[in-house]
Amino acid sequence: MADKGSINLDGMTVPELEELIAAARGKIGEIQAEARVTMRAKLEEMAASAGLTLEEIVGAGAAARSSRKPPQKPIGKSVPVKYRSPNGDTWSGRGRPPRWLAVLEAEGKNREDYRV
């Protein structure tokens, strides 16, 4: 491992620092890729010693499934209004109560009086 003091960051310009960061990220990618290859070989060897294949253990395509993003909720779908203030502000009942409702409740009013 390189000594922390071997690179003088204080004397570097912004472009030089950005170049250093890019080089470091590239090196990290290389090290991780090499580790993946080594780890896969070790895991395949361990599986083979038990008379199995790696795919039998983790399932075919498990790596592809785990890298997928979960399905996204439809964007723009609104939630029905559950509460309406005297001046027309609304709240769906989800998340933190809005300030107008907190103020009304602090005045002793009941939240249910504003249910739509």
N, CA, C and O atoms as a GROMACS GRO file, in nm:
protein
  464
    1MET      N    1   0.085  -0.118   0.000
    1MET     CA    2   0.000   0.000   0.000
    1MET      C    3   0.088   0.124   0.000
    1MET      O    4   0.188   0.129   0.072
    2ALA      N    5   0.052   0.222  -0.079
    2ALA     CA    6   0.132   0.343  -0.090
    2ALA      C    7   0.119   0.426   0.038
    2ALA      O    8   0.014   0.427   0.102
    3ASP      N    9   0.225   0.496   0.071
    3ASP     CA   10   0.224   0.583   0.187
    3ASP      C   11   0.135   0.702   0.156
    3ASP      O   12   0.142   0.757   0.046
    4LYS      N   13   0.051   0.744   0.252
    4LYS     CA   14  -0.039   0.857   0.231
    4LYS      C   15   0.037   0.984   0.192
    4LYS      O   16  -0.013   1.064   0.113
    5GLY      N   17   0.153   1.002   0.245
    5GLY     CA   18   0.229   1.123   0.221
    5GLY      C   19   0.306   1.122   0.090
    5GLY      O   20   0.375   1.220   0.060
    6SER      N   21   0.297   1.017   0.010
    6SER     CA   22   0.377   1.009  -0.112
    6SER      C   23   0.323   1.098  -0.223
    6SER      O   24   0.395   1.128  -0.318
    7ILE      N   25   0.197   1.140  -0.215
    7ILE     CA   26   0.140   1.231  -0.315
    7ILE      C   27   0.106   1.361  -0.245
    7ILE      O   28   0.032   1.362  -0.146
    8ASN      N   29   0.160   1.472  -0.298
    8ASN     CA   30   0.133   1.602  -0.240
    8ASN      C   31   0.008   1.660  -0.305
    8ASN      O   32   0.016   1.721  -0.411
    9LEU      N   33  -0.107   1.641  -0.242
    9LEU     CA   34  -0.233   1.690  -0.297
    9LEU      C   35  -0.241   1.843  -0.292
    9LEU      O   36  -0.307   1.904  -0.376
   10ASP      N   37  -0.175   1.903  -0.195
   10ASP     CA   38  -0.181   2.048  -0.181
   10ASP      C   39  -0.122   2.121  -0.300
   10ASP      O   40  -0.165   2.232  -0.333
   11GLY      N   41  -0.025   2.062  -0.366
   11GLY     CA   42   0.041   2.128  -0.477
   11GLY      C   43  -0.024   2.099  -0.612
   11GLY      O   44   0.027   2.143  -0.715
   12MET      N   45  -0.135   2.026  -0.613
   12MET     CA   46  -0.198   1.985  -0.739
   12MET      C   47  -0.310   2.080  -0.777
   12MET      O   48  -0.380   2.135  -0.692
   13THR      N   49  -0.326   2.097  -0.908
   13THR     CA   50  -0.436   2.178  -0.960
   13THR      C   51  -0.562   2.093  -0.965
   13THR      O   52  -0.557   1.972  -0.949
   14VAL      N   53  -0.676   2.159  -0.989
   14VAL     CA   54  -0.803   2.086  -0.998
   14VAL      C   55  -0.799   1.983  -1.111
   14VAL      O   56  -0.837   1.868  -1.087
   15PRO      N   57  -0.754   2.016  -1.232
   15PRO     CA   58  -0.747   1.914  -1.336
   15PRO      C   59  -0.656   1.797  -1.299
   15PRO      O   60  -0.686   1.682  -1.330
   16GLU      N   61  -0.544   1.826  -1.232
   16GLU     CA   62  -0.454   1.718  -1.190
   16GLU      C   63  -0.522   1.629  -1.086
   16GLU      O   64  -0.506   1.507  -1.090
   17LEU      N   65  -0.597   1.688  -0.993
   17LEU     CA   66  -0.669   1.611  -0.893
   17LEU      C   67  -0.777   1.525  -0.958
   17LEU      O   68  -0.796   1.409  -0.921
   18GLU      N   69  -0.849   1.582  -1.055
   18GLU     CA   70  -0.952   1.505  -1.126
   18GLU      C   71  -0.890   1.389  -1.202
   18GLU      O   72  -0.948   1.280  -1.208
   19GLU      N   73  -0.773   1.411  -1.262
   19GLU     CA   74  -0.703   1.304  -1.333
   19GLU      C   75  -0.660   1.194  -1.236
   19GLU      O   76  -0.670   1.075  -1.267
   20LEU      N   77  -0.614   1.234  -1.118
   20LEU     CA   78  -0.574   1.138  -1.015
   20LEU      C   79  -0.695   1.056  -0.970
   20LEU      O   80  -0.685   0.935  -0.953
   21ILE      N   81  -0.809   1.122  -0.949
   21ILE     CA   82  -0.932   1.052  -0.908
   21ILE      C   83  -0.973   0.952  -1.015
   21ILE      O   84  -1.008   0.839  -0.984
   22ALA      N   85  -0.970   0.995  -1.143
   22ALA     CA   86  -1.008   0.905  -1.252
   22ALA      C   87  -0.915   0.784  -1.258
   22ALA      O   88  -0.960   0.671  -1.278
   23ALA      N   89  -0.786   0.808  -1.240
   23ALA     CA   90  -0.690   0.698  -1.241
   23ALA      C   91  -0.715   0.603  -1.124
   23ALA      O   92  -0.707   0.481  -1.139
   24ALA      N   93  -0.746   0.659  -1.007
   24ALA     CA   94  -0.774   0.576  -0.890
   24ALA      C   95  -0.900   0.493  -0.912
   24ALA      O   96  -0.903   0.375  -0.877
   25ARG      N   97  -1.004   0.553  -0.968
   25ARG     CA   98  -1.128   0.478  -0.996
   25ARG      C   99  -1.102   0.366  -1.096
   25ARG      O  100  -1.156   0.256  -1.083
   26GLY      N  101  -1.020   0.394  -1.196
   26GLY     CA  102  -0.984   0.291  -1.293
   26GLY      C  103  -0.910   0.176  -1.228
   26GLY      O  104  -0.935   0.059  -1.257
   27LYS      N  105  -0.818   0.209  -1.139
   27LYS     CA  106  -0.741   0.106  -1.069
   27LYS      C  107  -0.832   0.024  -0.978
   27LYS      O  108  -0.817  -0.098  -0.968
   28ILE      N  109  -0.926   0.090  -0.912
   28ILE     CA  110  -1.022   0.018  -0.826
   28ILE      C  111  -1.101  -0.081  -0.911
   28ILE      O  112  -1.122  -0.194  -0.869
   29GLY      N  113  -1.145  -0.039  -1.028
   29GLY     CA  114  -1.219  -0.127  -1.118
   29GLY      C  115  -1.137  -0.248  -1.159
   29GLY      O  116  -1.189  -0.360  -1.164
   30GLU      N  117  -1.009  -0.226  -1.189
   30GLU     CA  118  -0.920  -0.337  -1.226
   30GLU      C  119  -0.905  -0.436  -1.112
   30GLU      O  120  -0.914  -0.557  -1.132
   31ILE      N  121  -0.883  -0.384  -0.992
   31ILE     CA  122  -0.864  -0.470  -0.875
   31ILE      C  123  -0.991  -0.550  -0.846
   31ILE      O  124  -0.984  -0.669  -0.816
   32GLN      N  125  -1.108  -0.485  -0.857
   32GLN     CA  126  -1.233  -0.554  -0.832
   32GLN      C  127  -1.259  -0.661  -0.937
   32GLN      O  128  -1.305  -0.770  -0.904
   33ALA      N  129  -1.230  -0.632  -1.064
   33ALA     CA  130  -1.249  -0.731  -1.170
   33ALA      C  131  -1.159  -0.853  -1.146
   33ALA      O  132  -1.202  -0.967  -1.163
   34GLU      N  133  -1.036  -0.827  -1.108
   34GLU     CA  134  -0.942  -0.936  -1.079
   34GLU      C  135  -0.991  -1.018  -0.959
   34GLU      O  136  -0.981  -1.141  -0.959
   35ALA      N  137  -1.043  -0.951  -0.858
   35ALA     CA  138  -1.094  -1.020  -0.739
   35ALA      C  139  -1.215  -1.106  -0.775
   35ALA      O  140  -1.231  -1.216  -0.722
   36ARG      N  141  -1.302  -1.057  -0.866
   36ARG     CA  142  -1.418  -1.135  -0.909
   36ARG      C  143  -1.376  -1.264  -0.976
   36ARG      O  144  -1.431  -1.371  -0.949
   37VAL      N  145  -1.276  -1.254  -1.065
   37VAL     CA  146  -1.227  -1.373  -1.136
   37VAL      C  147  -1.169  -1.473  -1.036
   37VAL      O  148  -1.199  -1.592  -1.043
   38THR      N  149  -1.087  -1.425  -0.946
   38THR     CA  150  -1.024  -1.511  -0.846
   38THR      C  151  -1.129  -1.575  -0.755
   38THR      O  152  -1.123  -1.695  -0.728
   39MET      N  153  -1.224  -1.496  -0.709
   39MET     CA  154  -1.328  -1.547  -0.620
   39MET      C  155  -1.414  -1.649  -0.691
   39MET      O  156  -1.449  -1.752  -0.632
   40ARG      N  157  -1.451  -1.624  -0.816
   40ARG     CA  158  -1.533  -1.719  -0.891
   40ARG      C  159  -1.460  -1.853  -0.905
   40ARG      O  160  -1.520  -1.959  -0.888
   41ALA      N  161  -1.329  -1.846  -0.936
   41ALA     CA  162  -1.251  -1.970  -0.949
   41ALA      C  163  -1.250  -2.047  -0.818
   41ALA      O  164  -1.267  -2.169  -0.818
   42LYS      N  165  -1.231  -1.979  -0.705
   42LYS     CA  166  -1.231  -2.044  -0.575
   42LYS      C  167  -1.367  -2.107  -0.546
   42LYS      O  168  -1.375  -2.220  -0.499
   43LEU      N  169  -1.475  -2.033  -0.574
   43LEU     CA  170  -1.610  -2.085  -0.548
   43LEU      C  171  -1.641  -2.205  -0.637
   43LEU      O  172  -1.702  -2.301  -0.591
   44GLU      N  173  -1.599  -2.199  -0.764
   44GLU     CA  174  -1.621  -2.313  -0.853
   44GLU      C  175  -1.545  -2.435  -0.804
   44GLU      O  176  -1.594  -2.548  -0.812
   45GLU      N  177  -1.424  -2.413  -0.755
   45GLU     CA  178  -1.343  -2.524  -0.702
   45GLU      C  179  -1.410  -2.585  -0.579
   45GLU      O  180  -1.415  -2.708  -0.565
   46MET      N  181  -1.462  -2.502  -0.490
   46MET     CA  182  -1.530  -2.551  -0.370
   46MET      C  183  -1.657  -2.628  -0.409
   46MET      O  184  -1.686  -2.733  -0.352
   47ALA      N  185  -1.731  -2.577  -0.505
   47ALA     CA  186  -1.853  -2.644  -0.550
   47ALA      C  187  -1.818  -2.779  -0.612
   47ALA      O  188  -1.884  -2.880  -0.585
   48ALA      N  189  -1.714  -2.781  -0.696
   48ALA     CA  190  -1.673  -2.905  -0.762
   48ALA      C  191  -1.631  -3.010  -0.659
   48ALA      O  192  -1.657  -3.129  -0.678
   49SER      N  193  -1.568  -2.967  -0.551
   49SER     CA  194  -1.525  -3.062  -0.449
   49SER      C  195  -1.645  -3.126  -0.379
   49SER      O  196  -1.632  -3.233  -0.319
   50ALA      N  197  -1.761  -3.061  -0.386
   50ALA     CA  198  -1.883  -3.117  -0.329
   50ALA      C  199  -1.969  -3.184  -0.435
   50ALA      O  200  -2.080  -3.228  -0.407
   51GLY      N  201  -1.917  -3.192  -0.558
   51GLY     CA  202  -1.990  -3.256  -0.666
   51GLY      C  203  -2.100  -3.169  -0.724
   51GLY      O  204  -2.197  -3.220  -0.781
   52LEU      N  205  -2.087  -3.039  -0.710
   52LEU     CA  206  -2.188  -2.945  -0.760
   52LEU      C  207  -2.125  -2.845  -0.856
   52LEU      O  208  -2.003  -2.836  -0.868
   53THR      N  209  -2.211  -2.772  -0.924
   53THR     CA  210  -2.163  -2.660  -1.003
   53THR      C  211  -2.204  -2.532  -0.931
   53THR      O  212  -2.294  -2.533  -0.847
   54LEU      N  213  -2.138  -2.424  -0.964
   54LEU     CA  214  -2.170  -2.295  -0.902
   54LEU      C  215  -2.313  -2.255  -0.935
   54LEU      O  216  -2.383  -2.199  -0.851
   55GLU      N  217  -2.359  -2.284  -1.057
   55GLU     CA  218  -2.494  -2.250  -1.099
   55GLU      C  219  -2.598  -2.326  -1.018
   55GLU      O  220  -2.705  -2.273  -0.988
   56GLU      N  221  -2.566  -2.451  -0.981
   56GLU     CA  222  -2.658  -2.529  -0.898
   56GLU      C  223  -2.673  -2.467  -0.759
   56GLU      O  224  -2.779  -2.476  -0.697
   57ILE      N  225  -2.567  -2.403  -0.711
   57ILE     CA  226  -2.570  -2.345  -0.578
   57ILE      C  227  -2.644  -2.211  -0.580
   57ILE      O  228  -2.733  -2.189  -0.498
   58VAL      N  229  -2.607  -2.124  -0.672
   58VAL     CA  230  -2.666  -1.989  -0.672
   58VAL      C  231  -2.783  -1.977  -0.766
   58VAL      O  232  -2.854  -1.875  -0.764
   59GLY      N  233  -2.806  -2.077  -0.850
   59GLY     CA  234  -2.917  -2.070  -0.944
   59GLY      C  235  -2.872  -2.005  -1.073
   59GLY      O  236  -2.795  -1.910  -1.073
   60ALA      N  237  -2.922  -2.058  -1.183
   60ALA     CA  238  -2.886  -2.003  -1.314
   60ALA      C  239  -2.939  -1.862  -1.327
   60ALA      O  240  -3.057  -1.837  -1.303
   61GLY      N  241  -2.853  -1.772  -1.363
   61GLY     CA  242  -2.893  -1.634  -1.386
   61GLY      C  243  -2.912  -1.552  -1.260
   61GLY      O  244  -2.966  -1.442  -1.266
   62ALA      N  245  -2.871  -1.604  -1.145
   62ALA     CA  246  -2.890  -1.530  -1.020
   62ALA      C  247  -2.817  -1.397  -1.023
   62ALA      O  248  -2.868  -1.297  -0.972
   63ALA      N  249  -2.700  -1.396  -1.082
   63ALA     CA  250  -2.624  -1.270  -1.087
   63ALA      C  251  -2.698  -1.168  -1.172
   63ALA      O  252  -2.700  -1.049  -1.136
   64ALA      N  253  -2.757  -1.210  -1.281
   64ALA     CA  254  -2.830  -1.116  -1.367
   64ALA      C  255  -2.954  -1.063  -1.295
   64ALA      O  256  -2.986  -0.945  -1.305
   65ARG      N  257  -3.024  -1.150  -1.222
   65ARG     CA  258  -3.143  -1.106  -1.150
   65ARG      C  259  -3.109  -1.009  -1.040
   65ARG      O  260  -3.182  -0.912  -1.018
   66SER      N  261  -2.999  -1.031  -0.969
   66SER     CA  262  -2.967  -0.946  -0.856
   66SER      C  263  -2.922  -0.807  -0.899
   66SER      O  264  -2.927  -0.714  -0.819
   67SER      N  265  -2.879  -0.790  -1.024
   67SER     CA  266  -2.833  -0.659  -1.067
   67SER      C  267  -2.947  -0.574  -1.125
   67SER      O  268  -2.928  -0.456  -1.154
   68ARG      N  269  -3.064  -0.635  -1.143
   68ARG     CA  270  -3.177  -0.558  -1.195
   68ARG      C  271  -3.233  -0.467  -1.088
   68ARG      O  272  -3.230  -0.498  -0.969
   69LYS      N  273  -3.285  -0.353  -1.133
   69LYS     CA  274  -3.352  -0.263  -1.041
   69LYS      C  275  -3.494  -0.314  -1.018
   69LYS      O  276  -3.554  -0.373  -1.108
   70PRO      N  277  -3.548  -0.292  -0.900
   70PRO     CA  278  -3.686  -0.333  -0.877
   70PRO      C  279  -3.780  -0.249  -0.963
   70PRO      O  280  -3.745  -0.137  -1.001
   71PRO      N  281  -3.897  -0.301  -0.995
   71PRO     CA  282  -3.990  -0.223  -1.078
   71PRO      C  283  -4.024  -0.090  -1.012
   71PRO      O  284  -4.043  -0.083  -0.891
   72GLN      N  285  -4.030   0.013  -1.092
   72GLN     CA  286  -4.060   0.146  -1.042
   72GLN      C  287  -4.211   0.167  -1.038
   72GLN      O  288  -4.285   0.112  -1.120
   73LYS      N  289  -4.256   0.246  -0.943
   73LYS     CA  290  -4.397   0.282  -0.937
   73LYS      C  291  -4.425   0.379  -1.052
   73LYS      O  292  -4.338   0.456  -1.091
   74PRO      N  293  -4.546   0.376  -1.105
   74PRO     CA  294  -4.579   0.471  -1.210
   74PRO      C  295  -4.564   0.614  -1.161
   74PRO      O  296  -4.607   0.648  -1.051
   75ILE      N  297  -4.502   0.696  -1.243
   75ILE     CA  298  -4.479   0.836  -1.207
   75ILE      C  299  -4.604   0.917  -1.243
   75ILE      O  300  -4.666   0.895  -1.348
   76GLY      N  301  -4.639   1.008  -1.156
   76GLY     CA  302  -4.750   1.097  -1.185
   76GLY      C  303  -4.884   1.048  -1.134
   76GLY      O  304  -4.985   1.117  -1.147
   77LYS      N  305  -4.887   0.928  -1.077
   77LYS     CA  306  -5.012   0.877  -1.023
   77LYS      C  307  -5.033   0.943  -0.888
   77LYS      O  308  -4.951   0.927  -0.798
   78SER      N  309  -5.143   1.016  -0.874
   78SER     CA  310  -5.164   1.088  -0.749
   78SER      C  311  -5.245   1.003  -0.651
   78SER      O  312  -5.316   0.911  -0.689
   79VAL      N  313  -5.231   1.038  -0.526
   79VAL     CA  314  -5.300   0.970  -0.418
   79VAL      C  315  -5.422   1.056  -0.383
   79VAL      O  316  -5.412   1.178  -0.380
   80PRO      N  317  -5.535   0.993  -0.356
   80PRO     CA  318  -5.654   1.073  -0.326
   80PRO      C  319  -5.637   1.158  -0.200
   80PRO      O  320  -5.566   1.119  -0.106
   81VAL      N  321  -5.701   1.271  -0.199
   81VAL     CA  322  -5.696   1.363  -0.087
   81VAL      C  323  -5.779   1.307   0.028
   81VAL      O  324  -5.890   1.259   0.007
   82LYS      N  325  -5.725   1.312   0.150
   82LYS     CA  326  -5.798   1.266   0.268
   82LYS      C  327  -5.835   1.381   0.361
   82LYS      O  328  -5.934   1.372   0.434
   83TYR      N  329  -5.757   1.489   0.358
   83TYR     CA  330  -5.781   1.602   0.447
   83TYR      C  331  -5.774   1.732   0.369
   83TYR      O  332  -5.693   1.746   0.278
   84ARG      N  333  -5.862   1.828   0.406
   84ARG     CA  334  -5.863   1.959   0.340
   84ARG      C  335  -5.873   2.066   0.448
   84ARG      O  336  -5.956   2.057   0.538
   85SER      N  337  -5.787   2.168   0.438
   85SER     CA  338  -5.787   2.277   0.537
   85SER      C  339  -5.900   2.375   0.505
   85SER      O  340  -5.957   2.371   0.396
   86PRO      N  341  -5.933   2.463   0.600
   86PRO     CA  342  -6.037   2.562   0.574
   86PRO      C  343  -6.006   2.652   0.454
   86PRO      O  344  -6.098   2.702   0.389
   87ASN      N  345  -5.878   2.674   0.424
   87ASN     CA  346  -5.845   2.761   0.310
   87ASN      C  347  -5.812   2.681   0.184
   87ASN      O  348  -5.761   2.737   0.087
   88GLY      N  349  -5.840   2.548   0.183
   88GLY     CA  350  -5.828   2.469   0.061
   88GLY      C  351  -5.702   2.386   0.046
   88GLY      O  352  -5.690   2.312  -0.051
   89ASP      N  353  -5.607   2.396   0.138
   89ASP     CA  354  -5.487   2.311   0.131
   89ASP      C  355  -5.528   2.167   0.153
   89ASP      O  356  -5.621   2.138   0.228
   90THR      N  357  -5.457   2.074   0.087
   90THR     CA  358  -5.493   1.933   0.098
   90THR      C  359  -5.376   1.849   0.145
   90THR      O  360  -5.260   1.890   0.137
   91TRP      N  361  -5.410   1.728   0.195
   91TRP     CA  362  -5.310   1.632   0.238
   91TRP      C  363  -5.367   1.493   0.215
   91TRP      O  364  -5.484   1.468   0.243
   92SER      N  365  -5.283   1.402   0.164
   92SER     CA  366  -5.326   1.267   0.132
   92SER      C  367  -5.330   1.176   0.254
   92SER      O  368  -5.384   1.066   0.246
   93GLY      N  369  -5.272   1.219   0.364
   93GLY     CA  370  -5.265   1.135   0.483
   93GLY      C  371  -5.136   1.055   0.488
   93GLY      O  372  -5.116   0.977   0.582
   94ARG      N  373  -5.050   1.072   0.391
   94ARG     CA  374  -4.921   1.001   0.388
   94ARG      C  375  -4.809   1.095   0.427
   94ARG      O  376  -4.815   1.215   0.401
   95GLY      N  377  -4.707   1.039   0.490
   95GLY     CA  378  -4.591   1.119   0.528
   95GLY      C  379  -4.622   1.206   0.649
   95GLY      O  380  -4.720   1.184   0.720
   96ARG      N  381  -4.536   1.305   0.670
   96ARG     CA  382  -4.554   1.396   0.782
   96ARG      C  383  -4.678   1.482   0.760
   96ARG      O  384  -4.705   1.524   0.648
   97PRO      N  385  -4.751   1.507   0.866
   97PRO     CA  386  -4.866   1.597   0.850
   97PRO      C  387  -4.818   1.736   0.808
   97PRO      O  388  -4.713   1.783   0.854
   98PRO      N  389  -4.893   1.802   0.722
   98PRO     CA  390  -4.851   1.935   0.678
   98PRO      C  391  -4.859   2.036   0.792
   98PRO      O  392  -4.925   2.013   0.894
   99ARG      N  393  -4.792   2.147   0.774
   99ARG     CA  394  -4.784   2.249   0.877
   99ARG      C  395  -4.922   2.302   0.915
   99ARG      O  396  -4.950   2.325   1.033
  100TRP      N  397  -5.008   2.321   0.814
  100TRP     CA  398  -5.142   2.375   0.844
  100TRP      C  399  -5.219   2.283   0.939
  100TRP      O  400  -5.292   2.332   1.025
  101LEU      N  401  -5.203   2.152   0.923
  101LEU     CA  402  -5.272   2.057   1.010
  101LEU      C  403  -5.208   2.056   1.149
  101LEU      O  404  -5.279   2.047   1.250
  102ALA      N  405  -5.078   2.064   1.155
  102ALA     CA  406  -5.009   2.068   1.284
  102ALA      C  407  -5.052   2.191   1.364
  102ALA      O  408  -5.071   2.184   1.485
  103VAL      N  409  -5.066   2.304   1.296
  103VAL     CA  410  -5.108   2.428   1.363
  103VAL      C  411  -5.251   2.412   1.415
  103VAL      O  412  -5.280   2.449   1.529
  104LEU      N  413  -5.340   2.357   1.333
  104LEU     CA  414  -5.478   2.338   1.376
  104LEU      C  415  -5.487   2.243   1.496
  104LEU      O  416  -5.563   2.266   1.589
  105GLU      N  417  -5.407   2.135   1.492
  105GLU     CA  418  -5.407   2.041   1.604
  105GLU      C  419  -5.350   2.105   1.730
  105GLU      O  420  -5.394   2.075   1.841
  106ALA      N  421  -5.251   2.193   1.714
  106ALA     CA  422  -5.193   2.264   1.828
  106ALA      C  423  -5.296   2.358   1.891
  106ALA      O  424  -5.290   2.387   2.010
  107GLU      N  425  -5.389   2.405   1.810
  107GLU     CA  426  -5.496   2.492   1.860
  107GLU      C  427  -5.607   2.410   1.926
  107GLU      O  428  -5.705   2.467   1.975
  108GLY      N  429  -5.592   2.278   1.926
  108GLY     CA  430  -5.691   2.192   1.992
  108GLY      C  431  -5.796   2.135   1.899
  108GLY      O  432  -5.889   2.069   1.945
  109LYS      N  433  -5.784   2.158   1.770
  109LYS     CA  434  -5.880   2.106   1.673
  109LYS      C  435  -5.851   1.957   1.647
  109LYS      O  436  -5.739   1.910   1.667
  110ASN      N  437  -5.952   1.885   1.603
  110ASN     CA  438  -5.939   1.743   1.574
  110ASN      C  439  -5.911   1.722   1.427
  110ASN      O  440  -5.976   1.782   1.341
  111ARG      N  441  -5.815   1.638   1.397
  111ARG     CA  442  -5.777   1.608   1.259
  111ARG      C  443  -5.898   1.556   1.179
  111ARG      O  444  -5.915   1.590   1.062
  112GLU      N  445  -5.979   1.475   1.241
  112GLU     CA  446  -6.093   1.413   1.172
  112GLU      C  447  -6.196   1.516   1.125
  112GLU      O  448  -6.275   1.487   1.035
  113ASP      N  449  -6.196   1.635   1.185
  113ASP     CA  450  -6.290   1.740   1.141
  113ASP      C  451  -6.257   1.787   1.000
  113ASP      O  452  -6.341   1.849   0.935
  114TYR      N  453  -6.136   1.759   0.952
  114TYR     CA  454  -6.092   1.807   0.820
  114TYR      C  455  -6.083   1.693   0.718
  114TYR      O  456  -6.033   1.713   0.607
  115ARG      N  457  -6.132   1.574   0.755
  115ARG     CA  458  -6.133   1.462   0.663
  115ARG      C  459  -6.233   1.487   0.552
  115ARG      O  460  -6.344   1.535   0.575
  116VAL      N  461  -6.191   1.454   0.429
  116VAL     CA  462  -6.277   1.475   0.313
  116VAL      C  463  -6.374   1.360   0.299
  116VAL      O  464  -6.455   1.358   0.207
   0.00000   0.00000   0.00000
